[in-house]
């Protein structure tokens, strides 16, 4: 595995022995394979200050001490064009100009030839100090910023040349927010200018490295769920015959709790869909910023790494050391946790490379979404995953490959061709009303089975879910569903409480339809994407709604196993190369699960649990009908990895 640990240089000035011993400890205990010493090299001053020279004085001291021990270290270029933070001295190069509002920010435009020449020299300078390897951080990006891309004079000149127009920034921005063919044309040309400037600068960076050591490995940190040109940039930076390594951008900073944990998986999966087959290794962003447990627990760091391995990561970039001052105790728990589970990470990575995921598929796209009008971000489609399924213990996964019961909300159809949509309708598909409405506009109303209209009538007081009268809150952003085929079945009904006692039925809350291409279309009257509060979230987070979802999945062949309890459980299920079923359970609630239960149609004969060292132990269990009680517990955010053998 490629395991990087980011270390601050300035601590070596007063704590050289401690830093050296810590790096040795991380190497010898399986926490890291390479320590990267952090250098913030965004240019400052006119002419630019020799920041690299200042850093390299400290770097050489640590490097030489570790070489005496037979250990090597590398360098993290933590800022090249800049993260946008306040600078002590402004640089003399073209500043990044927001596409959105025209404001200049503290970021260098990578089109600037003066900057390229300057940073080529910086890369040559740091390479000459013989690091084991170099990593370029994720400030090297343009569109995944508040300004949505650089529209400085250099970029506008390049855009107008490509487009054959004389457009202003304001006109261009308006086009990027539109969805017409003309809008899409100009948006793609604007994206090309962003790509061209980054690729040109990346080549200059690599030329600087090659001028000193053509064999020096350089890796790259992607940013944003679209992995902004990361495969091309990483190939250029890597150099000839070196592995092409990309760190995925899925860090979670100062999370208020475990809820929405699956966004870690979604972000990784979205980038992996773009990068798989194009790079040699992908890394998890196990960043505990600001590197203490008041921000991120050791358990969260561990669970984060496990979740990202499930999406294809084979390593990590750990930020587990306080950067601002010497506070070693803040990193002890991270080191202990990561060291203890090193074998688990290795084994899980091997298994995941050949696994077939099962259950509810949250679609991601091989086409990156940059957050423009016709190219929405994947994070606009996380309603089913982060607001519903990660809590209910129903297995889900993220993939661009066909299969599974497909769940779509928001603009999830935006990156699907008509042929791909028809293919999805051949299986089981669950649609939020906004997605169903979008699909109807695209001509698929004969496959959704309903007409979808914004509801403006009587108040939707609630939803009756079954013939026993189970009631839940009406769904948010509710729309009326009107059957357009007689075969469409109402699975629940939305009602208005008239006179305080009479339930007046308004329209179906959920419909199901055996559609003409052979699949089942299930449409919900509202959105799955809700704010987490005592009203909105609980149109879905109830025992009765879970029963409805389980029933619909079972009836349509999309549920091999699930967690039946009401604990908050994010469940993954997949079939391994040796025909076992791997079940990964993340307990996202604050209650310890004393005994794990599963409901499954599988004829389970044996169950094992993966231990921290990657080995397996037998797990005792009892089976009664479809219910299995496993004598294993699940602590909060402590992933439980089980293998079910038939």
KAKATA-V250447 format. One line per field, one symbol per residue. phi: phi as a letter, one per 20 degrees, with the letter a starting at -180 (. if undefined). Layout:
phi: ???
This chain:
phi: .ecdcecefffffdcgfffffffgffffdmebdbedeecedgfcncfgfefgffffffgfffgfffffemddcccdefbdeoeoffdfbfeedfegdgffcmfececefffffffgfffgffffffffelffaccefeffbceebgempecfgfffffffffemcceegfffgfffeecfffgfgfffffgffffgffffffffgfgffffdbfeffcdcdfbnfelglffffffffgnfmdfedcefdbfcdlffrffmgffgffffffffffegndcebcdfeedegembffecfffffffgfgffffeofcrbdedccgeebecfffdfffffffffdgfffffffffffcedfcoeeefccfefdenegecffffecdfffeecffeemefcbdaeefpmeedcblefegddfgfffgffffdecdcffffgfffffeodffdfnbedcgeceggefrceebfenfccfffflfcfddfdcfffdeeacecdeelmbeeefdafebccbfffdodcddddfcdeecfebfdffefdebgffffffffffffdmdbeabeefdfeceddcbeefemededdddeeeddfefbedcdbefefdbcccfegenedcfdfbcccmeedddfcdcffldgdddcdde
